[in-house]
């Protein structure tokens, strides 16, 4: 576990993306099989090992130290695994030092081979043999929740750099590989053949866009481009090949299990790129639901009959990558679009349609479309070069996104919670509210980014100096008409929500700026947010 623990520690405190890539490549180069493969699988969240629940961890530490002392420690540190790793008492089992620590492969393979109910006892024994970094690595391994700033894409880019191959080769192989990836590493080191893609219906790396800048319009000829709406769902890839249907997220995660109603309706041979949305058939068409509706289906391994009935999903197609046995990705977008429309016309209209194209002859005309979308589920427009091939990654000058301007409101800070990792010493997660009446604030959202490090220090000081109640790691702060801190909050959308006290839910809220100059009484009212639900921004 020592080398894995050292890797986690370095990744956690390395902000630079390129530096993280260098750390990962160095780990793959210096650590032998199968340990490096299990490290890769753990960071990619591809390890299927018995989990240990947080309640079991609390029970373990409860037998080793005073409960109140642990509660105070947890309140200060802010992360359960880190607190236990630091507070776990040293034992005689660690007299041999780090040389007595179990290896990552030993831990993973023992847990996989052991009955599920034995996991907690095994973990407790290993905690006695490990130092604090090793204990932290072990606890994160069995509970998940790695927060190292390492995405699946970054891991694949590190593998590509390590083996001097194109990252898209890694992407297309990935779903046919299994931990600890010995064949993959042999190929990347030049000691073995390239693995055969054993996965039916594999993921194809997606093409991404750049945010368009004002200066770009002067350089681009509108006659060279097509445009379509940018829908507020999630980007997906639908693959049906060799009798196998799979639905992937934009990062290549297989999410088929959460959307069986769509996957069962594929009925085609090929690969579609599009947006996953909730929609209900009405009058021969589809009524598109909000992102809040879609959230009822996201991040689930299984879904209930009620969820399938109340939140049916469909695919709004953007592109056709493969039609039967024909790979279309080298053709231009305009040609692929014609083929897409013919392809989708043969599919179930309750589950598939095409994103409408927009007619325009100048950027001013397209700006008018962007300013007046026909649905609140639209978050802007996509601009695509007619001749553009489908190129994985983010090629320059081919695809652009032109999102609508965000909503802005002024809200009052109500609660603050300790952060995690490097922010564990600061109150960095903020719940804010607006006025329901002249005297009553109601919470409407939570944000933990959008401010600078200097502003974080200022807000943290305000929270500590104006705390009126404490609830574990959360503080309630002074917030009245005459005393409080006002945030200007930016967000992408707003929907009605029965799960929130205010009756509304924001989409991607973030702190836009601090309004030290504004009295809390002048912050926005709830009715202002309610009017935004059905009104273009």
C-alpha positions as CSV (number, residue, x, y, z in Angstrom):
1,X,0.0,0.0,0.0
2,X,3.0,2.3,0.5
3,X,3.5,3.2,-3.1
4,X,-0.2,3.7,-3.7
5,X,-0.4,5.8,-0.6
6,X,2.5,8.0,-1.8
7,X,0.8,8.4,-5.2
8,X,-2.5,9.5,-3.7
9,X,-0.7,12.0,-1.4
10,X,1.2,13.5,-4.4
11,X,-1.9,13.7,-6.6
12,X,-3.9,15.4,-3.8
13,X,-1.4,18.2,-3.4
14,X,-0.5,18.6,-7.1
15,X,-2.8,21.2,-8.8
16,X,-1.2,21.1,-12.2
17,X,-2.8,18.8,-14.8
18,X,0.5,18.2,-16.5
19,X,2.2,17.5,-13.2
20,X,-0.5,14.9,-12.4
21,X,0.1,13.2,-15.8
22,X,3.8,13.1,-15.0
23,X,3.1,11.5,-11.6
24,X,0.9,8.8,-13.1
25,X,3.3,8.0,-15.9
26,X,6.1,7.7,-13.4
27,X,4.0,5.3,-11.3
28,X,3.2,3.1,-14.2
29,X,6.8,3.0,-15.2
30,X,8.3,2.2,-11.8
31,X,5.7,0.0,-10.1
32,X,5.4,-3.6,-11.4
33,X,2.4,-5.7,-12.2
34,X,-0.2,-6.3,-10.8
35,X,0.1,-3.4,-8.3
36,X,0.1,-0.6,-10.9
37,X,-2.9,-2.2,-12.6
38,X,-4.9,-2.2,-9.3
39,X,-3.8,1.4,-8.7
40,X,-5.2,2.3,-12.1
41,X,-8.4,0.4,-11.5
42,X,-8.9,2.1,-8.1
43,X,-8.4,5.6,-9.5
44,X,-10.7,4.7,-12.5
45,X,-13.3,3.3,-10.0
46,X,-13.2,0.0,-11.9
47,X,-12.5,-2.2,-8.9
48,X,-15.4,-4.4,-7.8
49,X,-14.5,-5.3,-4.2
50,X,-16.6,-5.6,-1.1
51,X,-17.3,-2.2,0.4
52,X,-17.0,-1.2,4.0
53,X,-19.7,1.1,5.1
54,X,-19.0,4.4,7.0
55,X,-21.0,3.1,10.0
56,X,-18.5,0.2,10.2
57,X,-15.6,2.5,10.2
58,X,-17.1,4.6,12.9
59,X,-17.6,1.5,14.9
60,X,-14.0,0.5,14.4
61,X,-12.6,3.8,15.6
62,X,-15.2,3.9,18.4
63,X,-13.4,1.0,20.0
64,X,-10.0,2.7,19.8
65,X,-10.6,6.3,21.0
66,X,-13.1,8.4,22.9
67,X,-16.2,9.1,20.9
68,X,-16.3,12.8,21.8
69,X,-12.7,13.3,20.9
70,X,-13.3,11.6,17.6
71,X,-16.3,13.8,16.9
72,X,-14.2,17.0,17.6
73,X,-11.4,15.6,15.4
74,X,-13.8,14.8,12.6
75,X,-15.4,18.2,12.8
76,X,-12.0,19.8,12.4
77,X,-10.6,17.5,9.6
78,X,-13.9,17.3,7.7
79,X,-13.2,13.9,6.0
80,X,-14.0,10.5,7.7
81,X,-11.2,8.5,6.1
82,X,-8.6,11.1,6.8
83,X,-9.7,11.5,10.4
84,X,-9.6,7.8,11.1
85,X,-6.2,7.5,9.3
86,X,-4.7,10.2,11.6
87,X,-6.4,9.2,14.8
88,X,-5.9,5.4,14.6
89,X,-3.6,4.4,17.5
90,X,-0.2,2.9,16.8
91,X,0.1,-0.8,17.7
92,X,2.8,-3.3,18.2
93,X,2.0,-4.7,14.8
94,X,3.7,-1.7,13.2
95,X,7.0,-2.2,15.0
96,X,8.6,-3.3,11.8
97,X,7.7,0.0,10.1
98,X,6.6,0.5,6.6
99,X,8.3,-2.7,5.4
100,X,5.5,-4.7,7.2
101,X,2.7,-2.9,5.2
102,X,0.5,-5.1,3.0
103,X,0.8,-4.5,-0.7
104,X,-2.0,-3.1,-2.8
105,X,-2.4,-6.3,-4.7
106,X,-2.6,-8.3,-1.5
107,X,-5.3,-6.1,-0.2
108,X,-7.4,-6.1,-3.4
109,X,-7.1,-9.8,-4.1
110,X,-7.8,-10.8,-0.5
111,X,-10.9,-8.7,-0.3
112,X,-12.2,-10.0,-3.7
113,X,-11.6,-13.6,-2.6
114,X,-13.2,-13.1,0.9
115,X,-16.8,-13.3,1.9
116,X,-18.4,-9.9,1.9
117,X,-19.1,-10.0,5.7
118,X,-15.4,-10.4,6.4
119,X,-14.3,-7.1,4.8
120,X,-14.5,-5.0,8.0
121,X,-12.3,-7.4,10.0
122,X,-9.7,-7.5,7.3
123,X,-9.6,-3.7,7.1
124,X,-9.2,-3.4,10.8
125,X,-6.2,-5.8,10.8
126,X,-4.5,-3.9,8.0
127,X,-5.1,-0.5,9.7
128,X,-3.0,-1.8,12.6
129,X,-0.1,-2.5,10.2
130,X,-0.2,0.7,8.2
131,X,1.1,4.2,8.9
132,X,-1.3,7.2,8.5
133,X,-0.8,7.7,4.7
134,X,-1.3,3.9,4.2
135,X,-4.4,3.9,6.3
136,X,-5.8,6.8,4.4
137,X,-5.2,5.0,1.1
138,X,-6.8,1.8,2.4
139,X,-9.9,3.5,3.6
140,X,-10.3,5.4,0.4
141,X,-9.8,2.2,-1.5
142,X,-12.6,0.3,0.3
143,X,-15.1,3.2,0.5
144,X,-14.4,5.0,-2.8
145,X,-14.7,8.8,-2.9
146,X,-11.2,9.6,-4.3
147,X,-11.0,13.3,-4.7
148,X,-7.6,13.7,-6.3
149,X,-8.6,15.7,-9.4
150,X,-8.0,12.6,-11.6
151,X,-10.6,11.9,-14.2
152,X,-11.0,8.7,-16.3
153,X,-9.9,10.7,-19.3
154,X,-6.7,11.9,-17.5
155,X,-5.8,8.4,-16.6
156,X,-6.2,7.3,-20.2
157,X,-4.0,10.2,-21.3
158,X,-1.4,9.2,-18.8
159,X,-1.4,5.6,-20.2
160,X,-1.1,7.0,-23.7
161,X,1.8,9.1,-22.7
162,X,3.4,6.2,-20.9
163,X,3.2,4.0,-24.0
164,X,3.6,6.7,-26.6
165,X,0.3,5.8,-28.3
166,X,-2.8,7.8,-29.3
167,X,-5.2,8.3,-26.4
168,X,-8.1,7.3,-28.6
169,X,-6.6,3.8,-29.0
170,X,-6.9,3.5,-25.2
171,X,-10.4,4.8,-25.2
172,X,-11.6,2.2,-27.8
173,X,-9.9,-0.7,-26.0
174,X,-11.0,0.3,-22.4
175,X,-14.3,-1.5,-22.1
176,X,-12.7,-4.8,-23.2
177,X,-10.1,-4.6,-20.5
178,X,-10.1,-6.0,-16.9
179,X,-8.0,-5.2,-13.9
180,X,-5.1,-5.5,-13.3
181,X,-4.6,-4.8,-17.1
182,X,-1.4,-6.9,-17.5
183,X,-1.9,-7.2,-21.3
184,X,-2.4,-3.5,-21.6
185,X,0.8,-2.6,-19.8
186,X,2.7,-5.3,-21.8
187,X,1.6,-3.6,-25.0
188,X,2.4,-0.1,-23.8
189,X,5.9,-1.2,-22.7
190,X,6.5,-2.9,-26.0
191,X,6.7,-6.5,-24.6
192,X,3.4,-7.7,-25.8
193,X,0.8,-7.4,-28.6
194,X,-1.9,-4.8,-28.6
195,X,-4.9,-6.3,-26.8
196,X,-7.9,-7.4,-28.9
197,X,-11.0,-5.4,-28.2
198,X,-13.1,-8.0,-26.5
199,X,-16.0,-5.7,-25.7
200,X,-19.1,-5.9,-27.8
201,X,-20.4,-2.4,-28.7
202,X,-17.4,-0.4,-27.5
203,X,-17.3,3.3,-26.7
204,X,-15.9,5.7,-29.3
205,X,-14.2,8.8,-28.0
206,X,-16.4,11.8,-28.4
207,X,-15.8,15.1,-30.3
208,X,-16.0,18.2,-28.1
209,X,-16.4,21.9,-28.7
210,X,-14.8,25.2,-27.6
211,X,-16.7,28.1,-26.1
212,X,-17.0,30.8,-28.8
213,X,-15.4,34.2,-28.1
214,X,-16.6,37.5,-29.4
215,X,-13.4,37.8,-31.5
216,X,-14.2,34.5,-33.2
217,X,-17.2,35.8,-35.1
218,X,-15.0,38.2,-37.1
219,X,-12.8,35.3,-38.3
220,X,-15.6,32.8,-39.1
221,X,-17.8,32.9,-42.2
222,X,-21.4,31.9,-41.2
223,X,-21.9,30.2,-44.6
224,X,-19.3,27.6,-43.5
225,X,-21.3,26.6,-40.4
226,X,-24.5,24.9,-39.3
227,X,-26.2,25.5,-36.0
228,X,-28.5,23.6,-33.7
229,X,-29.9,24.0,-30.2
230,X,-27.8,23.0,-27.2
231,X,-30.1,21.0,-24.9
232,X,-29.9,20.8,-21.2
233,X,-29.5,17.1,-20.6
234,X,-26.4,14.9,-20.6
235,X,-24.3,14.0,-23.6
236,X,-24.5,10.2,-24.4
237,X,-23.4,7.7,-27.0
238,X,-25.8,4.9,-28.0
239,X,-24.1,1.9,-29.4
240,X,-25.8,-1.2,-30.9
241,X,-23.5,-3.8,-32.4
242,X,-23.3,-7.6,-32.7
243,X,-26.6,-7.9,-30.8
244,X,-25.3,-5.8,-27.8
245,X,-26.8,-2.5,-26.8
246,X,-24.9,-0.1,-24.6
247,X,-25.5,3.6,-23.5
248,X,-22.3,5.5,-22.5
249,X,-21.8,8.9,-20.9
250,X,-19.5,11.4,-22.7
251,X,-16.6,10.1,-20.6
252,X,-17.1,6.4,-21.6
253,X,-18.9,5.2,-18.5
254,X,-21.5,2.5,-19.3
255,X,-24.8,3.8,-17.9
256,X,-27.1,1.3,-19.7
257,X,-28.4,-0.2,-16.4
258,X,-30.0,3.1,-15.4
259,X,-31.9,3.5,-18.7
260,X,-33.3,0.2,-19.7
261,X,-36.3,1.8,-21.3
262,X,-34.1,3.5,-23.9
263,X,-31.6,0.7,-24.3
264,X,-34.3,-1.8,-25.1
265,X,-35.7,0.5,-27.8
266,X,-32.4,0.8,-29.8
267,X,-33.5,-1.4,-32.7
268,X,-30.6,-0.3,-34.9
269,X,-27.0,-1.3,-35.9
270,X,-24.6,1.6,-35.4
271,X,-23.5,4.4,-33.1
272,X,-25.5,7.6,-32.3
273,X,-24.2,10.7,-30.5
274,X,-26.8,12.8,-28.8
275,X,-28.4,14.2,-25.7
276,X,-30.3,12.2,-23.1
277,X,-33.5,13.9,-22.0
278,X,-36.7,13.1,-20.2
279,X,-39.7,13.4,-22.5
280,X,-43.3,12.3,-22.6
281,X,-45.3,11.7,-25.9
282,X,-47.9,14.3,-26.5
283,X,-50.0,15.0,-29.6
284,X,-47.7,13.1,-31.9
285,X,-44.6,14.8,-30.5
286,X,-42.5,14.8,-27.4
287,X,-42.7,17.2,-24.4
288,X,-39.2,17.7,-23.1
289,X,-38.7,17.6,-19.4
290,X,-36.3,19.6,-17.4
291,X,-32.8,18.6,-16.1
292,X,-34.5,18.3,-12.7
293,X,-36.7,15.6,-14.2
294,X,-33.6,13.8,-15.6
295,X,-31.9,13.9,-12.2
296,X,-34.5,11.5,-11.0
297,X,-32.9,8.9,-13.2
298,X,-29.2,9.8,-13.1
299,X,-26.5,8.0,-11.0
300,X,-28.7,4.9,-10.4
301,X,-27.7,1.3,-10.9
302,X,-31.3,0.2,-11.1
303,X,-34.6,2.1,-11.6
304,X,-38.1,1.4,-10.3
305,X,-41.2,0.9,-12.3
306,X,-42.5,4.2,-11.0
307,X,-39.4,6.1,-12.2
308,X,-39.7,4.5,-15.6
309,X,-43.3,5.5,-15.8
310,X,-43.0,9.1,-14.5
311,X,-39.6,10.0,-16.1
312,X,-39.3,8.2,-19.5
313,X,-36.1,9.1,-21.3
314,X,-35.3,9.5,-25.0
315,X,-32.3,10.4,-27.2
316,X,-32.2,13.6,-29.1
317,X,-29.6,12.7,-31.8
318,X,-26.8,15.1,-32.8
319,X,-24.6,12.9,-35.0
320,X,-24.3,9.5,-36.6
321,X,-20.8,7.9,-36.2
322,X,-21.4,4.4,-37.6
323,X,-24.2,3.1,-39.7
324,X,-24.2,-0.7,-39.8
325,X,-20.7,-1.6,-40.8
326,X,-19.8,1.8,-42.2
327,X,-17.7,4.2,-40.2
328,X,-18.9,7.8,-41.1
329,X,-16.5,9.7,-38.8
330,X,-14.3,10.9,-41.6
331,X,-17.2,12.4,-43.6
332,X,-18.1,16.1,-43.1
333,X,-20.8,17.1,-40.6
334,X,-23.3,18.2,-43.3
335,X,-23.1,14.7,-45.0
336,X,-23.4,12.9,-41.7
337,X,-26.4,15.1,-40.8
338,X,-28.3,14.0,-43.9
339,X,-27.6,10.3,-43.1
340,X,-28.6,10.9,-39.4
341,X,-32.0,12.2,-40.4
342,X,-32.7,9.2,-42.6
343,X,-31.3,6.8,-39.9
344,X,-33.5,8.3,-37.0
345,X,-36.6,8.3,-39.2
346,X,-36.7,4.5,-38.9
347,X,-36.5,4.5,-35.1
348,X,-39.2,4.6,-32.4
349,X,-40.4,8.3,-32.4
350,X,-41.1,8.1,-28.6
351,X,-37.5,7.3,-27.9
352,X,-35.5,9.1,-30.7
353,X,-35.6,12.3,-32.7
354,X,-33.1,14.7,-34.3
355,X,-32.0,18.0,-32.7
356,X,-33.6,20.7,-35.0
357,X,-31.2,22.7,-37.2
358,X,-31.4,26.5,-37.2
359,X,-31.8,28.7,-40.3
360,X,-29.4,31.7,-40.3
361,X,-27.4,33.6,-42.8
362,X,-25.5,35.9,-40.4
363,X,-24.2,35.8,-36.8
364,X,-26.8,38.4,-35.9
365,X,-29.6,36.1,-37.0
366,X,-28.1,33.3,-34.9
367,X,-27.8,35.6,-32.0
368,X,-31.6,36.3,-32.3
369,X,-32.3,32.5,-32.2
370,X,-30.0,32.2,-29.1
371,X,-31.9,35.0,-27.3
372,X,-35.3,33.5,-28.0
373,X,-35.2,29.7,-27.6
374,X,-38.5,27.9,-27.9
375,X,-37.9,25.9,-24.7
376,X,-36.5,26.5,-21.2
377,X,-34.6,23.2,-21.6
378,X,-32.3,24.9,-24.2
379,X,-29.1,26.3,-22.8
380,X,-27.7,27.9,-26.0
381,X,-26.7,26.9,-29.5
382,X,-24.0,24.6,-31.0
383,X,-22.1,25.9,-34.1
384,X,-20.6,23.2,-36.3
385,X,-18.4,23.5,-39.4
386,X,-20.2,21.8,-42.3
387,X,-17.0,20.1,-43.5
388,X,-15.8,19.0,-40.1
389,X,-15.0,15.3,-39.7
390,X,-15.8,13.7,-36.3
391,X,-12.5,14.0,-34.5
392,X,-12.1,12.8,-30.9
393,X,-11.1,15.4,-28.4
394,X,-11.4,19.2,-28.8
395,X,-10.1,20.2,-32.3
396,X,-9.8,23.9,-32.8
397,X,-12.1,25.8,-35.1
398,X,-14.6,23.0,-35.8
399,X,-17.3,23.0,-33.2
400,X,-18.3,25.9,-30.9
401,X,-20.8,26.2,-28.1
402,X,-22.5,29.5,-27.5
403,X,-24.3,29.2,-24.2
404,X,-27.0,31.6,-23.1
405,X,-26.0,34.2,-20.4
406,X,-26.4,32.8,-16.9
407,X,-29.2,33.9,-14.5
408,X,-28.0,36.2,-11.8
409,X,-29.5,36.9,-8.4
410,X,-28.4,38.4,-5.1
411,X,-28.7,35.9,-2.2
412,X,-27.8,36.0,1.5
413,X,-25.3,33.5,3.1
414,X,-27.2,31.4,5.6
415,X,-25.1,28.3,6.4
416,X,-21.4,27.3,5.9
417,X,-19.8,23.9,6.0
418,X,-16.2,22.9,6.2
419,X,-14.6,21.8,3.0
420,X,-12.5,18.7,2.3
421,X,-8.9,18.0,1.5
422,X,-6.9,21.3,1.2
423,X,-10.1,23.2,2.2
424,X,-10.7,21.2,5.4
425,X,-9.5,24.1,7.5
426,X,-12.0,26.6,5.9
427,X,-15.7,27.0,5.7
428,X,-16.0,26.8,2.0
429,X,-19.4,25.2,1.2
430,X,-22.1,27.8,1.3
431,X,-25.9,27.6,1.5
432,X,-27.6,30.9,0.5
433,X,-31.2,32.1,0.6
434,X,-33.6,34.8,-0.7
435,X,-36.4,36.6,1.1
436,X,-39.8,34.9,1.3
437,X,-41.1,37.8,3.3
438,X,-39.4,41.0,4.6
439,X,-38.2,39.0,7.6
440,X,-37.9,35.4,6.5
441,X,-35.0,34.0,4.4
442,X,-35.5,30.6,2.7
443,X,-32.6,28.6,1.3
444,X,-32.5,28.2,-2.5
445,X,-29.1,26.8,-3.3
446,X,-25.6,25.7,-2.3
447,X,-22.2,26.6,-3.9
448,X,-18.6,25.9,-3.2
449,X,-16.7,27.5,-6.1
450,X,-16.5,30.8,-8.0
451,X,-14.4,32.7,-5.5
452,X,-10.7,33.2,-5.2
453,X,-8.4,31.9,-2.5
454,X,-8.2,35.4,-1.0
455,X,-12.0,35.7,-1.0
456,X,-12.3,32.3,0.7
457,X,-10.2,33.6,3.6
458,X,-12.5,36.7,3.8
459,X,-15.7,34.6,3.8
460,X,-14.2,32.1,6.3
461,X,-13.4,35.0,8.7
462,X,-17.0,36.3,8.3
463,X,-18.4,32.9,9.1
464,X,-16.3,32.5,12.2
465,X,-17.1,36.0,13.5
466,X,-20.8,35.7,12.8
467,X,-21.7,32.2,13.8
468,X,-25.0,31.9,15.8
469,X,-25.5,28.1,15.9
470,X,-23.4,25.0,15.2
471,X,-24.5,21.7,13.8
472,X,-21.4,19.4,13.6
473,X,-19.3,20.7,10.7
474,X,-22.0,23.2,9.7
475,X,-22.4,26.7,11.1
476,X,-25.5,28.9,10.9
477,X,-24.4,32.5,10.4
478,X,-26.0,35.9,11.2
479,X,-28.4,36.7,8.3
480,X,-31.0,39.4,8.7
481,X,-32.2,42.5,6.8
482,X,-29.4,44.6,8.4
483,X,-26.6,42.1,9.0
484,X,-25.3,39.5,6.7
485,X,-23.1,38.7,3.6
486,X,-24.7,39.0,0.1
487,X,-23.5,36.8,-2.8
488,X,-24.2,37.5,-6.4
489,X,-25.0,33.9,-7.6
490,X,-24.9,32.8,-11.2
491,X,-26.7,29.7,-12.3
492,X,-27.7,27.9,-15.6
493,X,-31.4,27.2,-14.9
494,X,-34.1,26.9,-12.3
495,X,-36.9,24.4,-11.9
496,X,-39.7,23.8,-9.5
497,X,-38.9,21.2,-6.8
498,X,-41.0,19.6,-4.1
499,X,-37.8,18.4,-2.4
500,X,-36.7,21.8,-1.4
501,X,-38.3,24.1,1.2
502,X,-38.3,27.0,-1.2
503,X,-40.0,25.0,-3.9
504,X,-37.2,25.8,-6.5
505,X,-34.0,24.1,-7.5
506,X,-31.0,25.8,-9.2
507,X,-28.9,24.2,-11.9
508,X,-25.1,24.7,-11.5
509,X,-25.1,27.6,-9.0
510,X,-21.7,29.3,-8.3
511,X,-20.6,32.4,-6.5
512,X,-20.2,35.1,-9.2
513,X,-18.9,37.9,-6.8
514,X,-19.1,39.0,-3.2
515,X,-21.4,42.0,-2.5
516,X,-19.9,43.4,0.6
517,X,-21.5,46.7,-0.5
518,X,-25.1,45.5,-0.5
519,X,-27.4,45.4,2.5
520,X,-29.0,41.9,2.9
521,X,-32.4,43.5,2.8
522,X,-31.8,44.4,-0.8
523,X,-31.2,40.8,-1.8
524,X,-33.7,39.1,-4.2
525,X,-37.1,37.7,-3.2
526,X,-38.4,34.2,-3.9
527,X,-41.1,35.4,-6.3
528,X,-38.2,36.8,-8.6
529,X,-36.8,33.2,-8.9
530,X,-40.2,31.7,-9.5
531,X,-40.8,34.1,-12.4
532,X,-37.5,32.9,-13.9
533,X,-38.7,29.3,-14.2
534,X,-40.8,29.9,-17.4
535,X,-39.1,33.1,-18.6
536,X,-36.1,33.3,-20.9
537,X,-33.1,34.9,-19.2
